[in-house]
Amino acid sequence: MVLKVESMVKSFNKLVAVNGVSLKVKEGDILGLLGPNGAGKSTFINAILGLTKVDEGTIEIFGNKISRAAKKKIGFVPQEIAICYELNAYDNVAFFGKLFGLRGAALKEAVKKSMEFTGLWDRRKENPKKYSGGMQRRLNIACAIVHEPELLIMDEPTVGVDPQSRNNILETIKKLNENGTTVIYTSHYMEEIEEICTKVAIIDLGKLIAEGTSESIKNSILTERLTKFEVEDDNGKCESIIKDIEGVISCSVNENGNTLLVKSKKNIDNLPIMIERLVKGGVKIISVNIEQPTLEAAFLSLTGKTLRD
């Protein structure tokens, strides 16, 4: 087990930032850690890193309590750009390598490997001031992985970067994971979590309120299904035909009369009967689309908030 947290509690004066959180992260996982601002994510991460002492509970990293040896197996990419602008890019990565005990030929090899991996080797002699925001983010990652950590913790590493840089960073994370690195990843972008994470944990008001794969969370939380019918002018027929079918919660037609939206209970398969009755009622169906549930919708259902609240 890479990480095992049992009943973590951390308070600041009267504010309980983390309230009884238990969580396990296995080798090879990419855990997406989600929560509104102020939910307790940062406190949780700081505790794992050994930067905050918990009031109650236990934290084990690779089967042992937090120690200097355990910390050497961890890399951390903070939300803020944590590089030195007085040094060139190569020397920034080398500095972090030295902090983890690398020296001589081993240090040089590690820096080269890290910068090649993040696509920065050809511009290693430049000052980071000349880098784009996306490149500075990648340099942040290079500094965090120079010692080849077994666990990489990333706190919103794509904030403020362009789509191309974001995709580059996400591909880097996937490759790191394929090479054996376990990742804990926080983000305000639900699509990132759904794309790269093998497991999701949602924290709100200091408590762990959902845990599992993205699909399992969506399926367990969301109990409704939205079906969209594109039709030729319904002439006012659709709603009256559909509304009394078992499982239908609501239905509506747009102003143009060519789109019918039907909200149904997810556990009742009423699509065949809806199609049958519409056709019998003289409605010509052009297309049918079942809207897929999203992690964002599940998050909103669980917390009553958007991720940026």
N, C-alpha and C positions, 0 to 999 in steps of 0.2 A: 504494500500500500504506500503510495507516494505521500498522501496527506490524510490524516485522520484527526478530525476535530470533534470533541465530545463536550456538549453542554457549555459552550463558550458564553460567558457573560462579561461585558465591559461597560462601565458607567463613567460618566464625567459629571461630577457633582450629582444632581438629581436626574440627569438625562441618561437613560439606559440606551446606549448606542447599539449594543449587540445583546440579544436576550435569549440565551439558551440554544444557540445554533449548534447543530451537529451535522457534520458533512464529511464524506469520504471521496477521495480522488484516487483513482487507480492509475497504474502505469499505462501510458498511451492515451489517456483521456485528453480532450480539449474541453475544459469546463467553461461554459459561458456564465458569468456571474452578473445577474441583472437586478436592478432596483432603482426606484426614484432617487433623486438627490436627497441626501439626508437619511437614506434607508439603513446605513450601517456598513456599506460595502468597503469604504476606505478604512474604517476601524478594523474590520475583519482582515483585510489584506495586511495592514500594519502589524496586526497580532501574529499573523503567519510569518512575516518577515522578522519578527522579534523586536520590532520598533515600539510596540505597545505591550505592556504587561497586562494580562487579563485578570479580572477579579475572581472568576470561577471557571472551572472547566480545564480541559487538557488539549494540547496540540502536539501531535507527533508528525515529524517529517522523516520519511523513509524508516519508520519504525522506532524512531528515537525522539526524545524531547529536543526542543530547539537548542542547538549548540553551535559553536564556531564551525565544527566539521559539517553539520547539516546545512548551515548557511552557504558554505562553499559550493553546494550542489544546486543553489538557487540563483536564477538571474531575474532582474527586475527592470521592466520598462515603465517608467512613470509617465503620467499624463503630460507633465511639463517636459520641455526639452532640457535634458540634464547633460549638457556638454560644455566644454570650456572653449570660449572663442579666442583665447590667447594661444591656443595650440592648433596645429593643423589636424585634419581628420585622422590621419594615421596615429599621431601622438595621443589623440583622445582615446582611441581604442587601446593603444599600448598602456596608457595610464591605468585603465580599468583592468587590463590583464595583470599588471603588476600588483594591483590591490588583491588579486586572487593568487598571488605567489608565483606567477609566471616570470621567467627570466631567460636571457640569452636566446639561443636558437629556438627554444620551445615557444618563447614569447613572440618572436618574429613570425614563426609558422602559424601560430594561433591568430595573430592580427591579420595576416594575409588571408587565411581561411575565412575568417569572420567577414572581412571586407569584400572578398570575392562573393561570398554567399549572399550578401546584401546588395551587390552590384555597385560598390563604391571604390573598388581597388584602383581603377584607372584615374580616379580623382582624389587619391589618398593624400596628396601633398597640398591640397587646397585648404584654405581656411573655411570652416563651416559657415562663416558669414556669407560666403558666396553660394552656398547651397540653397536650393529651393526648400520650402517647408517640408515637402515629401522626403527629400534627401536627408534633411536634418532628422526626421523621424526614423529613417533607415539607419542613420548613424547611431541614434539612440539604441536601436536594436543591436547593431554591431557591438556596441560597448557592453550590452547585457549578455551576449552569447559568446564572447571571446573565450571564456573559460569552459565552454561547452557544458552548461548547466543541465541537470536532469529534469529540473522543474523551472519553467519560465512563467513569471507572473507579469501580465501586461495590462496596464490601466489606461484604457481608451487610447491606444496607440495611433489611431487614424484621425484624431480630432483635427479639423482645420486643413486637411489635405485634399487635393484634387482627386477625382475618380480614378485616374490612371495610377497615381501613387497609392491610393487605397487598395486597388487590386494587386499592386506589386507587394504591398505589405501582407495582404491576406495570403498570397501565394507563398511568401516567405514562411509564414506561420505553418501552412500546410506541409511544406518541405521539412521544416524543423520537426514537426510531429512525425512525419514519415521516417525521419532519421532517429526517432526514439525519444524526443523531448516531450514531456508532459506539460500542458499549458493551462493556466488559469487566465481567462480573458474577460475583461469588462468592456462594455461598449454601449453607446447610446443608439447604435444602429442595429435594429432588430434583424435586418437582412444579413448582416455580418454574422450574427450569432447563429442564425439558421443555416448559413452556408458552411461554416467551418467547425462548429461545436458538436461534439459527440454527446454532450450532456449539458443540461441547463439547470441552474439553481437561481431561484427568485427570492430576494430578501426585501422585506418591507417592514418599517417600524422596528428594525432590529431583529426580526424573526424570519426564519426560513419558512416560506409559505408554499413553495412548490419545488419539486426536484424530479428530474428524469430526462428523457430525450425530448427534443422539441416536439416530436409527433405525439408522444405519450401525454405531455402536458396539454397540448391543444385538444386532444381527444377526450381527456378527462374533464377539462374545464368548460369547453364550448359544447353546449347541448343543442344548438340550433344550426340549421343548414339553410343557405340562401341559394335559390335557383333562379336563374335569369333566362327568360324566354324572349327571343326576338320573333315578333309575329307581324303579319300584315295587319292593317287597321282592324282592331278587335271589335269595333262598333259597340263598345260597351258590354261585350259578352264575357270577357275573361274572368273578371272578379266574381261574377255570379256563378260561373261554372266551377271555379276553384275553391271558393271560400269554405264550403262545407265538407271538403275531403278530409279524411282522418289525418291528423298530424299537422295540418296547416294552421299556423299561428296568425299570419297576416298576409295580405296580398295587395299589390297596388300596380296601377298602370300609369306610365308617364303621359305628359300632355299630348304628345304626338300619337298616342295610342298604339305604338309599335314595340314597346318594351314592357313585359310583365315581370315583376319581382315577387317571388313567393318565399316567405320565411316559414320553415317547417321544423318540427322536432327531428333531431338528427337520427334518433333511433327508430324512426318509422320510414320505411322505404315506400314513399308514395309517388315517386316520379312516374312509374308506368301508368298508374291510374290518372294522374294529371294529364299526361300526354293523350291518353285514350279519350278522356272526356273533352279536352279541347278540340281534338280532331272531330269527334262526333258532334260537337257544338258548332262546327263550321269554321273554326279558327285555323288559318294556315300558319303552321310553325316554320320559321326559317332556320332557327338554331336554338340549342339548349346548352346552357353552361352552368355547372355547379361551382359556385365560388368556393375556393379552398380556404379552410380556416388558417388564420395567421397567428404567429406567436404574439404579435402586437395586440391582437384582439383578446387573446388569453391573458396577457399581462394586464390589460385594461380591466378585464372582468375580475381578476384576482385583487388588484390594488385600488381600482377606481381612479387610477391616474395614468397619464401618459408617462413614458420613460423620462421625459425632460421636466416633469413637474417637480 
